[in-house]
């Protein structure tokens, strides 16, 4: 299973944007995301698990952040 909520995407495209089904299916996910006003590019947000991993790998010195 892909995990994509196709019914919700189709509703957003067809009902929300007024696309015809054929127009909807010719769009790439990035194009649909852009049309829906979502930021389709860039990296995913930093999850807490990854933040904790980075904090362990690069701890603050004496509790003070080093800004470079």
C-alpha positions as CSV (number, residue, x, y, z in Angstrom):
1,X,0.0,0.0,0.0
2,X,1.4,3.4,-0.9
3,X,-0.1,5.4,2.0
4,X,-1.4,8.0,-0.4
5,X,-5.0,9.2,0.4
6,X,-6.1,9.2,-3.3
7,X,-9.8,10.0,-2.5
8,X,-8.8,13.1,-0.5
9,X,-6.3,14.2,-3.2
10,X,-8.9,13.7,-5.9
11,X,-11.5,15.7,-4.0
12,X,-9.0,18.5,-3.5
13,X,-8.1,18.5,-7.2
14,X,-11.5,18.0,-8.7
15,X,-13.8,19.8,-6.2
16,X,-11.3,22.2,-4.7
17,X,-9.4,23.3,-7.8
18,X,-12.1,22.5,-10.4
19,X,-9.9,20.1,-12.4
20,X,-11.3,17.5,-14.7
21,X,-10.3,14.0,-13.7
22,X,-8.1,13.7,-16.8
23,X,-6.3,17.0,-15.8
24,X,-5.9,15.7,-12.2
25,X,-4.2,12.5,-13.4
26,X,-1.7,14.3,-15.7
27,X,-0.3,16.3,-12.8
28,X,2.8,15.3,-10.9
29,X,2.5,15.2,-7.1
30,X,4.7,18.4,-7.0
31,X,2.4,20.2,-9.4
32,X,-0.7,19.2,-7.4
33,X,1.0,20.3,-4.1
34,X,1.9,23.7,-5.6
35,X,-1.6,24.2,-6.9
36,X,-3.0,23.4,-3.5
37,X,-0.7,26.0,-1.9
38,X,1.5,23.5,-0.1
39,X,5.2,23.6,-0.1
40,X,6.1,20.6,-2.1
41,X,9.9,21.2,-2.2
42,X,12.7,21.0,0.2
43,X,13.5,18.7,3.0
44,X,10.9,17.2,5.4
45,X,10.6,18.9,8.8
46,X,13.0,17.8,11.5
47,X,11.4,15.1,13.6
48,X,12.1,14.9,17.4
49,X,13.9,11.6,17.0
50,X,16.4,13.1,14.5
51,X,16.8,16.2,16.7
52,X,17.7,14.0,19.7
53,X,20.1,12.1,17.5
54,X,21.9,15.4,16.5
55,X,22.0,16.6,20.0
56,X,23.7,13.4,21.1
57,X,26.2,13.7,18.2
58,X,26.9,17.4,18.7
59,X,26.2,18.3,22.4
60,X,26.5,21.9,23.6
61,X,29.7,22.7,25.4
62,X,28.9,23.6,29.1
63,X,25.3,24.2,28.1
64,X,26.2,27.2,25.9
65,X,25.4,27.1,22.2
66,X,28.3,27.8,19.9
67,X,27.1,30.1,17.1
68,X,30.2,29.6,15.1
